[in-house]
Amino acid sequence: MSIEEKIKDMIDNNKAILFMKGTPYEPKCGFSARTVQALIECEVEFAYLDILENPDVRATLPSVSDWPTFPQLFHNGELLGGCDIITEMHTTGELKEVLNG
């Protein structure tokens, strides 16, 4: 299985998955930390993958998602966005609505 196929499999087989730097318990950048905090406040379960520990995913995901930066949050197989979009969606209440829908 190619790395692209593995990424697509992870996206397809997790209702919500966050590709981030670090873990939800130890984020390794402020953008990942803010995104995790928004998800926690929405009280949703999510899978995650530490791209710092998975350099193949870090190198390949931007071409799969057509999104250049991290973190990247996917829900129901679709990219929701990175930190700025997730933070904005959380502020308006849209994030909780989408994730719980």
MARDRENTI-912501 format. One line per 10 residues: number of its first residue (from 0); their letters; for each residue x, y, z of N, C-alpha, C, CB. Coordinates in steps of 0.2 Angstrom, whole numbers. Glycine has a CB too. Example, Ala and Ser with C-alpha at 12.3 -4.5 7.8 and 13.67 -1.06 7.14 Angstrom:
REM residues 2
0	as	66/-28/39/62/-22/39/66/-16/39/57/-22/45; 64/-11/35/68/-5/36/64/0/39/70/-3/29
***
This chain:
REM residues 101
0	msieekikdm	4/-6/0/0/0/0/5/6/0/-5/0/6; 3/11/-4/7/17/-5/5/22/1/6/21/-12; 10/27/2/8/31/8/2/35/6/14/36/8; 1/37/0/-6/40/-2/-12/36/0/-6/42/-10; -11/30/-2/-17/25/0/-18/24/8/-16/18/-3; -12/24/11/-12/24/19/-16/30/21/-5/23/22; -14/36/19/-17/42/21/-24/42/20/-14/48/18; -26/41/14/-33/40/12/-37/35/16/-34/39/4; -34/30/18/-37/25/22/-38/28/29/-33/19/22; -34/31/32/-34/34/38/-40/39/38/-28/38/41
10	idnnkailfm	-40/43/33/-45/49/32/-52/45/32/-44/53/26; -53/40/28/-59/37/26/-62/33/32/-59/32/20; -57/30/37/-59/26/42/-59/29/49/-54/20/42; -59/36/49/-60/39/55/-65/45/54/-53/42/58; -70/45/59/-75/50/58/-71/57/58/-80/50/63; -67/58/63/-63/64/63/-56/62/65/-66/69/69; -51/65/61/-44/64/62/-40/70/61/-42/58/57; -36/72/65/-32/78/65/-24/75/64/-32/81/72; -22/78/58/-14/77/57/-11/83/60/-13/77/49; -7/82/65/-4/88/69/3/87/71/-8/88/75
20	kgtpyepkcg	6/92/74/13/91/76/12/90/84/17/98/75; 15/84/85/14/82/92/8/77/93/14/87/97; 5/77/100/-1/73/101/-5/78/105/1/67/106; -12/76/106/-16/80/109/-14/82/116/-23/77/109; -10/77/119/-8/78/126/-1/82/126/-6/71/129; 2/82/121/9/86/120/9/89/113/15/82/122; 5/94/112/6/97/105/13/101/105/1/103/104; 16/100/99/23/103/97/23/110/94/27/98/93; 17/112/93/16/119/90/10/122/92/17/119/82; 10/129/92/4/133/95/-2/132/90/5/140/95
30	fsartvqali	-1/131/84/-7/130/80/-11/123/81/-5/130/72; -7/118/82/-9/111/84/-13/112/91/-4/106/84; -10/115/96/-13/116/102/-19/120/102/-8/120/107; -20/125/98/-26/128/97/-32/124/94/-25/135/93; -30/120/89/-34/116/86/-37/110/91/-31/113/80; -32/107/94/-34/102/99/-39/105/104/-28/99/102; -37/111/107/-42/114/112/-49/115/109/-39/121/114; -49/117/103/-56/118/100/-60/112/100/-55/121/93; -56/106/98/-60/100/98/-62/97/104/-55/95/94; -57/98/109/-59/97/116/-65/100/119/-53/98/121
40	ecevefayld	-65/107/117/-71/111/119/-78/109/116/-70/118/118; -77/106/110/-83/103/106/-85/96/109/-81/103/99; -81/93/113/-82/87/116/-83/82/111/-89/88/121; -79/81/106/-79/76/101/-73/72/102/-80/79/94; -74/65/100/-69/61/99/-65/62/93/-71/53/101; -59/61/92/-55/62/86/-49/58/86/-54/69/84; -47/55/81/-41/52/80/-35/57/78/-41/46/74; -29/55/79/-24/60/77/-18/56/75/-22/64/83; -14/60/71/-7/57/69/-2/62/70/-8/54/61; 3/61/73/9/65/74/13/65/68/13/63/81
50	ilenpdvrat	13/70/64/17/71/58/24/71/59/14/77/53; 26/73/65/33/74/66/36/67/67/35/78/73; 32/62/69/34/55/70/33/51/63/31/52/76; 30/54/59/28/51/52/30/55/46/21/49/52; 37/56/45/39/60/40/36/59/33/46/60/39; 34/53/31/31/51/25/24/54/24/31/43/24; 21/54/30/14/57/30/15/65/29/10/56/36; 20/68/33/21/75/33/23/77/26/26/77/38; 26/73/22/29/75/15/23/74/10/35/71/13; 19/70/11/14/68/6/7/71/7/13/60/6
60	lpsvsdwptf	5/72/13/-2/74/15/-4/80/11/-3/75/22; 0/85/11/-1/92/7/-3/90/0/4/96/8; 0/86/-3/-2/84/-10/-9/80/-11/3/81/-14; -10/76/-6/-17/73/-5/-23/77/-4/-16/67/0; -21/82/1/-27/86/4/-27/93/0/-26/88/11; -22/94/-4/-22/101/-7/-22/107/-2/-27/102/-13; -18/105/4/-18/110/9/-11/110/11/-23/109/15; -7/116/11/0/116/12/2/115/20/3/122/9; -2/117/24/1/118/31/-3/113/36/-1/125/34; 0/113/42/-2/108/47/-4/113/53/3/103/49
70	pqlfhngell	-9/111/57/-13/104/57/-18/104/51/-16/103/64; -21/98/50/-26/97/45/-31/93/49/-23/94/39; -37/95/49/-43/92/52/-48/89/46/-47/96/57; -49/83/47/-53/79/42/-59/77/46/-50/74/38; -65/77/43/-71/75/46/-76/71/40/-75/80/50; -78/65/42/-81/61/37/-78/62/30/-89/64/36; -71/61/30/-68/60/24/-66/67/20/-71/56/19; -68/72/23/-67/79/20/-63/83/24/-74/82/19; -58/87/21/-54/92/24/-59/98/27/-48/94/20; -58/99/33/-62/105/36/-57/111/36/-64/104/43
80	ggcdiitemh	-51/110/37/-46/115/37/-40/115/42/-49/122/37; -37/120/42/-31/121/47/-33/125/53/-25/124/44; -28/127/57/-30/131/63/-34/137/62/-23/133/66; -33/141/58/-37/147/57/-44/146/56/-34/152/52; -45/141/51/-52/139/49/-56/136/55/-52/135/43; -52/131/58/-55/128/64/-57/132/70/-51/122/66; -52/137/71/-53/142/77/-59/146/75/-47/146/77; -60/148/69/-65/153/67/-72/149/67/-65/155/60; -72/143/65/-78/138/65/-80/137/73/-77/132/62; -75/136/77/-76/135/84/-79/141/87/-70/133/88
90	ttgelkevln	-77/147/85/-79/154/88/-87/155/87/-75/159/86; -89/153/81/-95/154/78/-100/148/80/-96/155/71; -97/143/83/-102/137/85/-103/132/79/-108/140/87; -100/134/73/-101/129/68/-97/123/68/-99/133/61; -91/123/71/-87/117/72/-91/112/76/-80/119/76; -94/113/82/-97/108/86/-103/106/82/-100/112/92; -107/110/78/-112/108/74/-110/103/69/-116/114/71; -105/105/65/-102/100/60/-100/94/63/-97/104/56; -96/94/68/-93/88/71/-98/83/74/-88/89/76; -103/86/77/-109/82/80/-114/80/75/-111/86/86
100	g	-114/83/69/-119/81/64/-118/75/60/-120/87/59
***
